[in-house]
């Protein structure tokens, strides 16, 4: 039997094929237009202002060094012995100072190059290594502090290496129980012998507990004939204290009643030759507080009854570096009376990241 549709044009199938061909042609043209069209050049990231400032200062210092060296050559070749003796010693001393300044600026520049660029990390923080540091290797960003410190801790309590626990997100967990706590010495900054800088950490404490001192950031001088100078943030009993030490006891410069348990806090210490600014900011509720410390203020505090002997503003030539600690103290009148934790429970302080700028 003959097919009754035989001889009729296949309009439905032909139309579908034509439409599909047209769509493919349009898609191909659109793709080609997009692919071959000129693309805008990505906007270059803004330079880090700290790097720019450091480079500018370094250029000035290096120019001064070049001029001093040229003048020193002239003096040494001068036939006038009186001129040589009068100017050479002073110029050599000035040249040595400028070389030391240049060396510090080179170190600052190297430290800035290690920082995550501001345009890549909106938090502007550097993260810690996510793997544990090597024990007894002090050529690292940090090293956990170990051992007891009986002058400030109760008997049987000590810092332990394993109480510092690196996290996968680059934060650093400090843990504490009845017998041990976590602390770090910032070894890389210690080696830089920095005499000024802007230090920042962001931290969260799990809760406030009596007898515990949370120290998310403090600056310390080590190995100096000047003794142990410190600018400390210390949290305890629902308050934040700004403390100063000179190796002969501590002095409370300011205290603020603020329980920041559970808050993400930013702590900053900005050290300059004749001024130190300490700033605490809650990134959770926007609260902020600041203390500016000067030699004149410290001189007035030193006259107060109960001030430790030889309280003074740390000299500008003394290098200082950051330390972070979580510990139990044995002064119940200051930090509260320790109460035992439930079995297996710990107190935590998380340092989310840090930043060090000149």
HUNORWO-V192052 format. One record per residue. N is the residue number from 1. SS is DSSP state (H for helix, E for strand, L for the rest). BURIAL is b if it has 16 or more other ideal C-beta (glycine too) atoms within 10 Angstrom, else e. Layout:
n | ss | burial
N | SS | BURIAL
N | SS | BURIAL
//
This chain:
n | ss | burial
1 | L | e
2 | L | e
3 | L | e
4 | L | e
5 | L | e
6 | L | e
7 | L | e
8 | L | e
9 | L | e
10 | L | e
11 | H | e
12 | H | e
13 | H | e
14 | H | e
15 | H | e
16 | H | e
17 | H | e
18 | H | e
19 | H | e
20 | H | e
21 | H | e
22 | H | e
23 | H | e
24 | H | e
25 | H | e
26 | H | e
27 | H | e
28 | H | e
29 | H | e
30 | H | e
31 | H | e
32 | H | e
33 | H | e
34 | H | e
35 | H | e
36 | H | e
37 | L | e
38 | L | e
39 | L | e
40 | L | e
41 | L | e
42 | L | e
43 | L | e
44 | L | e
45 | L | e
46 | L | e
47 | L | e
48 | L | b
49 | H | e
50 | H | b
51 | H | b
52 | H | e
53 | H | e
54 | H | b
55 | H | e
56 | H | e
57 | H | b
58 | H | b
59 | H | e
60 | H | e
61 | H | b
62 | H | b
63 | H | e
64 | H | e
65 | H | b
66 | H | e
67 | H | e
68 | H | b
69 | H | e
70 | H | e
71 | H | e
72 | H | b
73 | H | e
74 | H | e
75 | H | b
76 | H | e
77 | H | e
78 | L | e
79 | L | e
80 | L | e
81 | H | e
82 | H | e
83 | H | e
84 | H | e
85 | H | e
86 | H | e
87 | H | b
88 | H | e
89 | H | e
90 | H | e
91 | H | e
92 | H | e
93 | H | e
94 | H | e
95 | H | b
96 | H | e
97 | H | e
98 | H | b
99 | H | e
100 | H | e
101 | H | b
102 | H | b
103 | H | e
104 | H | b
105 | H | b
106 | H | e
107 | H | b
108 | H | b
109 | H | b
110 | H | e
111 | H | b
112 | H | b
113 | H | e
114 | H | e
115 | L | b
116 | L | e
117 | L | e
118 | L | b
119 | L | e
120 | L | e
121 | L | e
122 | L | e
123 | L | e
124 | L | b
125 | L | b
126 | E | b
127 | L | b
128 | L | b
129 | L | e
130 | L | e
131 | L | e
132 | L | e
133 | L | b
134 | L | e
135 | L | e
136 | L | e
137 | L | e
138 | L | e
139 | L | e
140 | L | e
141 | L | b
142 | L | b
143 | E | b
144 | E | b
145 | L | b
146 | L | b
147 | E | e
148 | L | e
149 | L | e
150 | L | e
151 | L | e
152 | L | b
153 | L | b
154 | L | b
155 | L | e
156 | L | e
157 | L | b
158 | E | b
159 | E | b
160 | L | b
161 | H | b
162 | H | e
163 | H | b
164 | E | b
165 | E | e
166 | E | b
167 | L | e
168 | L | e
169 | L | e
170 | L | b
171 | L | b
172 | E | b
173 | E | b
174 | E | b
175 | E | b
176 | E | b
177 | L | b
178 | L | b
179 | L | e
180 | E | b
181 | E | b
182 | L | b
183 | E | b
184 | E | b
185 | E | b
186 | L | b
187 | H | b
188 | H | b
189 | H | b
190 | H | b
191 | H | e
192 | H | b
193 | L | e
194 | L | b
195 | L | b
196 | L | b
197 | E | b
198 | E | e
199 | E | b
200 | E | b
201 | E | b
202 | E | b
203 | E | b
204 | E | b
205 | E | b
206 | L | b
207 | L | e
208 | L | b
209 | L | b
210 | L | e
211 | L | b
212 | E | b
213 | E | b
214 | E | b
215 | E | b
216 | E | b
217 | E | b
218 | E | b
219 | E | b
220 | E | b
221 | L | b
222 | L | e
223 | L | e
224 | L | e
225 | L | e
226 | L | e
227 | L | e
228 | L | e
229 | E | b
230 | E | b
231 | E | b
232 | E | b
233 | E | b
234 | E | b
235 | E | b
236 | E | b
237 | L | b
238 | L | e
239 | E | e
240 | E | b
241 | E | b
242 | E | b
243 | E | b
244 | E | b
245 | E | b
246 | E | b
247 | L | e
248 | L | e
249 | L | e
250 | E | b
251 | E | b
252 | E | e
253 | E | b
254 | E | e
255 | E | e
256 | E | e
257 | E | e
258 | L | b
259 | L | e
260 | L | b
261 | L | e
262 | L | e
263 | L | b
264 | L | e
265 | E | b
266 | E | b
267 | E | b
268 | E | b
269 | E | b
270 | E | b
271 | E | b
272 | E | e
273 | L | e
274 | L | e
275 | E | e
276 | E | b
277 | E | e
278 | E | b
279 | E | b
280 | E | b
281 | E | b
282 | E | e
283 | L | e
284 | L | e
285 | L | e
286 | L | e
287 | L | e
288 | E | e
289 | E | e
290 | E | e
291 | E | e
292 | E | e
293 | E | b
294 | L | e
295 | H | b
296 | H | e
297 | H | e
298 | H | b
299 | H | e
300 | H | e
301 | H | b
302 | L | b
303 | L | e
304 | L | e
305 | L | e
306 | L | e
307 | L | b
308 | L | e
309 | L | e
310 | L | e
311 | L | b
312 | L | e
313 | L | b
314 | L | b
315 | L | e
316 | L | e
317 | L | e
318 | L | e
319 | L | b
320 | L | b
321 | E | b
322 | E | b
323 | E | b
324 | E | b
325 | E | b
326 | E | b
327 | E | b
328 | E | b
329 | L | b
330 | L | e
331 | L | e
332 | H | e
333 | H | e
334 | H | e
335 | H | b
336 | L | b
337 | L | e
338 | L | b
339 | L | e
340 | L | e
341 | L | e
342 | L | e
343 | L | e
344 | L | e
345 | L | e
346 | L | b
347 | E | b
348 | E | b
349 | E | b
350 | E | b
351 | E | b
352 | E | b
353 | E | b
354 | E | b
355 | E | b
356 | E | b
357 | E | b
358 | L | b
//
